[in-house]
Amino acid sequence: MMQASRLRNMKFGSEPLIFHAQGYHDYKPVWPKLRDWVFAQAPQQLGPRPRVSIITCNNGHEAMGLFESSVERLGIPYIVAGRQFPVWNNAEHKPLAILEALEQVETDYVLCADSRDAILAGDPELLVDRLLAEFPAGTGMVFGACQMSWPNAPDLSGFELGLPGAAQSEYKHLNGGAWIGERNLVRDFFIAARDAAPHPAAPESEQGKLRIVFPDFHPRVALDYGVKLFHNVGFVFEDTYQIVGEAEAA
């Protein structure tokens, strides 16, 4: 029979399961290959996952829904929040929508990714396994990391650049487009983000608020320096992905 194929990042030796194409279209040339591979896979019916629930924010704009489509191909239920905010402001509404979604979560872990420009490539239970196996004890929440500091402000980047992991990877900065974490810690984090003032460098960006509160939660909240769970592929110009596992199995 045919062995299922997987996407492997040859640079990191990893197989991330969430791909997030942040930024402008011209600045994510690797994205089409990854997106097309994910949607070419045979649909599955995994059903509810025992340890992790999936949430996303979608206010109904026509550009939204890509992430939900990828989750549906895996046959996994998900929670959508934010429909009550037709005029959307990320800094104000995204923390509120996430906190709303958390009220419906009963599993120990929560996975979230952006509706418009992220895809899930496999069973999110594997992300729980990797969080527990690949990160230091006490780590309860992991964000995807990216190469660019946004908002680009020294008071935000200084803390992140000073962390040990930043010296080992070009992915040094918190990106809010994908994360996984323990439900209660996630709730505490987003309450703090909700209550934080927007960063003046980007007052409509929730990412500025996330980066403001990040130092208060580190090391319980960490970044995925090794692209083990997530890959933010905006502004990535080198294709390091190989499709593996396609050989015929006896």
C-alpha positions as CSV (number, residue, x, y, z in Angstrom):
1,M,0.0,0.0,0.0
2,M,1.0,3.6,-0.4
3,Q,2.7,5.2,2.6
4,A,1.3,8.6,3.6
5,S,3.6,11.5,2.6
6,R,4.8,14.2,4.9
7,L,6.4,17.6,4.6
8,R,9.9,17.8,6.1
9,N,11.8,21.0,6.6
10,M,15.3,19.8,5.7
11,K,17.0,22.8,7.2
12,F,15.6,22.1,10.7
13,G,15.0,18.4,10.4
14,S,11.4,19.1,11.5
15,E,7.9,18.4,10.3
16,P,5.7,21.3,11.5
17,L,2.0,20.9,11.2
18,I,0.8,24.5,11.1
19,F,1.9,26.8,8.3
20,H,1.2,30.5,8.5
21,A,1.7,32.8,5.6
22,Q,1.9,36.2,7.2
23,G,2.6,39.3,5.3
24,Y,2.2,40.4,1.7
25,H,1.7,37.8,-1.1
26,D,4.9,38.7,-2.9
27,Y,6.9,37.9,0.3
28,K,5.9,34.2,0.8
29,P,7.0,32.2,-2.3
30,V,7.2,28.9,-0.4
31,W,3.5,29.2,0.6
32,P,1.8,27.9,-2.6
33,K,3.8,24.6,-2.5
34,L,2.8,23.9,1.1
35,R,-0.8,25.0,0.8
36,D,-1.3,22.9,-2.4
37,W,0.3,19.8,-0.8
38,V,-2.0,20.0,2.2
39,F,-5.2,20.3,0.1
40,A,-4.0,17.5,-2.2
41,Q,-4.0,15.0,0.6
42,A,-6.8,12.5,1.0
43,P,-9.5,13.8,3.5
44,Q,-9.6,12.1,6.9
45,Q,-12.2,11.7,9.6
46,L,-10.2,12.1,12.8
47,G,-13.0,13.4,14.9
48,P,-12.7,15.3,18.2
49,R,-9.2,15.0,19.6
50,P,-8.9,13.8,23.2
51,R,-6.4,16.4,24.5
52,V,-6.7,19.5,22.2
53,S,-9.4,21.7,20.9
54,I,-9.0,23.9,17.8
55,I,-10.2,27.5,17.8
56,T,-9.9,30.4,15.3
57,C,-11.2,34.0,14.9
58,N,-13.4,34.8,11.9
59,N,-15.8,37.7,11.7
60,G,-17.3,36.6,8.5
61,H,-15.2,38.6,6.0
62,E,-15.0,36.9,2.6
63,A,-11.2,36.5,2.9
64,M,-11.5,34.3,5.9
65,G,-11.9,30.5,6.3
66,L,-8.8,28.9,4.9
67,F,-7.7,27.5,8.2
68,E,-11.2,26.1,8.8
69,S,-11.1,24.4,5.4
70,S,-7.8,22.6,6.3
71,V,-9.3,21.4,9.6
72,E,-12.4,20.2,7.9
73,R,-10.3,18.0,5.6
74,L,-9.0,16.3,8.7
75,G,-12.5,15.7,10.0
76,I,-11.9,17.6,13.2
77,P,-14.5,19.9,14.9
78,Y,-13.4,23.5,15.6
79,I,-14.7,26.6,17.4
80,V,-15.1,29.9,15.6
81,A,-15.3,33.2,17.5
82,G,-15.6,36.8,16.6
83,R,-18.8,36.9,14.4
84,Q,-20.2,39.6,16.6
85,F,-17.4,42.0,15.4
86,P,-18.2,42.8,11.7
87,V,-15.9,45.8,11.9
88,W,-12.8,44.1,13.1
89,N,-9.9,45.6,15.1
90,N,-7.2,43.0,15.9
91,A,-5.9,44.7,19.0
92,E,-9.3,45.0,20.6
93,H,-11.4,42.1,19.2
94,K,-8.9,39.2,18.8
95,P,-8.2,38.8,22.5
96,L,-11.9,39.1,23.2
97,A,-12.8,36.5,20.6
98,I,-10.2,34.1,21.9
99,L,-11.5,34.4,25.5
100,E,-15.0,33.8,24.2
101,A,-13.9,30.6,22.4
102,L,-12.1,29.4,25.5
103,E,-15.4,29.3,27.3
104,Q,-16.4,26.4,25.0
105,V,-13.2,24.4,25.4
106,E,-13.2,21.3,27.6
107,T,-9.9,19.8,26.6
108,D,-6.6,20.4,28.5
109,Y,-5.0,22.1,25.5
110,V,-6.0,24.6,22.9
111,L,-4.6,25.2,19.4
112,C,-5.3,28.4,17.6
113,A,-4.3,29.7,14.1
114,D,-5.4,32.6,11.9
115,S,-8.4,31.9,9.8
116,R,-7.2,33.8,6.7
117,D,-3.7,32.6,6.1
118,A,-2.9,29.4,8.1
119,I,-3.4,25.7,7.4
120,L,-3.2,22.6,9.6
121,A,-1.4,19.7,7.9
122,G,-2.0,16.8,10.3
123,D,-3.3,15.5,13.6
124,P,-3.0,18.3,16.3
125,E,-2.4,15.6,18.9
126,L,1.1,15.4,17.6
127,L,1.6,19.1,18.5
128,V,0.7,18.2,22.1
129,D,3.2,15.4,22.0
130,R,5.9,17.7,20.7
131,L,5.2,20.5,23.3
132,L,5.6,17.9,26.1
133,A,8.7,16.3,24.6
134,E,10.6,19.1,22.9
135,F,10.2,22.0,25.4
136,P,11.5,22.4,28.9
137,A,9.4,21.2,31.8
138,G,7.0,24.0,32.9
139,T,6.4,25.2,29.4
140,G,2.7,25.4,29.0
141,M,2.2,27.5,25.8
142,V,4.2,27.9,22.6
143,F,3.9,30.5,19.9
144,G,5.3,30.3,16.4
145,A,8.3,32.5,15.9
146,C,9.2,34.6,12.9
147,Q,12.2,36.3,11.5
148,M,10.9,39.9,11.5
149,S,10.0,42.0,14.6
150,W,6.5,43.3,14.2
151,P,5.6,45.8,15.4
152,N,9.2,46.9,14.8
153,A,10.0,48.6,18.2
154,P,13.1,48.2,20.3
155,D,11.1,47.8,23.6
156,L,9.5,44.7,22.1
157,S,12.4,43.1,20.3
158,G,14.9,43.7,23.0
159,F,13.5,41.1,25.4
160,E,13.1,38.5,22.6
161,L,16.6,39.0,21.3
162,G,18.0,38.5,24.8
163,L,16.5,35.0,25.1
164,P,18.9,32.0,24.7
165,G,16.9,30.5,21.8
166,A,17.3,33.7,19.8
167,A,21.0,33.0,19.3
168,Q,20.3,29.6,17.8
169,S,17.7,30.5,15.1
170,E,16.7,33.2,12.7
171,Y,13.2,32.8,14.1
172,K,13.6,35.1,17.1
173,H,10.3,37.0,17.5
174,L,6.8,36.1,18.7
175,N,4.2,35.8,16.0
176,G,0.6,35.6,17.1
177,G,-0.7,33.7,14.0
178,A,-0.4,30.3,15.6
179,W,0.0,28.9,19.1
180,I,-0.9,26.0,21.4
181,G,-1.2,25.9,25.1
182,E,-2.7,24.7,28.3
183,R,-6.3,26.0,28.5
184,N,-5.9,27.8,31.9
185,L,-2.5,29.4,31.0
186,V,-3.9,30.5,27.6
187,R,-6.8,32.2,29.4
188,D,-4.5,34.0,31.8
189,F,-2.3,35.1,28.9
190,F,-5.2,36.5,26.8
191,I,-6.8,38.3,29.8
192,A,-3.5,40.1,30.2
193,A,-3.4,40.8,26.5
194,R,-7.0,42.1,26.5
195,D,-6.1,44.5,29.4
196,A,-2.8,45.7,27.9
197,A,-2.7,49.0,26.1
198,P,-2.0,48.7,22.3
199,H,1.6,49.4,21.3
200,P,1.9,52.9,19.8
201,A,4.0,51.5,16.9
202,A,1.0,49.6,15.7
203,P,-2.1,50.4,17.7
204,E,-4.4,48.1,15.8
205,S,-2.1,45.1,16.1
206,E,-2.9,42.4,18.7
207,Q,0.6,41.1,18.2
208,G,2.0,44.2,19.8
209,K,-0.1,43.5,22.9
210,L,1.0,39.8,22.9
211,R,4.6,40.9,22.8
212,I,4.1,43.4,25.6
213,V,2.8,40.7,28.0
214,F,5.1,37.9,26.8
215,P,8.0,38.8,29.3
216,D,5.5,38.4,32.2
217,F,4.7,34.9,31.2
218,H,8.1,33.6,30.1
219,P,9.3,30.8,30.5
220,R,5.9,29.3,30.9
221,V,5.2,30.8,27.4
222,A,7.9,30.0,24.9
223,L,8.7,30.4,21.2
224,D,9.2,27.7,18.6
225,Y,12.7,28.5,17.6
226,G,13.2,25.1,15.9
227,V,10.1,25.1,13.7
228,K,9.0,21.9,15.4
229,L,5.3,22.8,15.6
230,F,4.7,25.9,13.5
231,H,6.4,27.6,10.5
232,N,5.6,31.2,9.7
233,V,6.6,31.2,6.0
234,G,6.1,34.9,5.2
235,F,9.4,36.5,4.2
236,V,10.9,33.0,3.7
237,F,12.6,32.8,0.3
238,E,14.5,29.5,0.5
239,D,12.4,26.4,-0.1
240,T,13.7,23.9,2.4
241,Y,10.8,21.5,2.2
242,Q,10.9,18.0,0.9
243,I,8.0,15.6,0.5
244,V,8.9,12.4,2.2
245,G,7.3,9.0,2.7
246,E,5.8,8.5,-0.7
247,A,7.6,5.3,-1.5
248,E,5.5,2.1,-1.9
249,A,5.3,0.1,1.3
250,A,5.5,-3.7,1.2
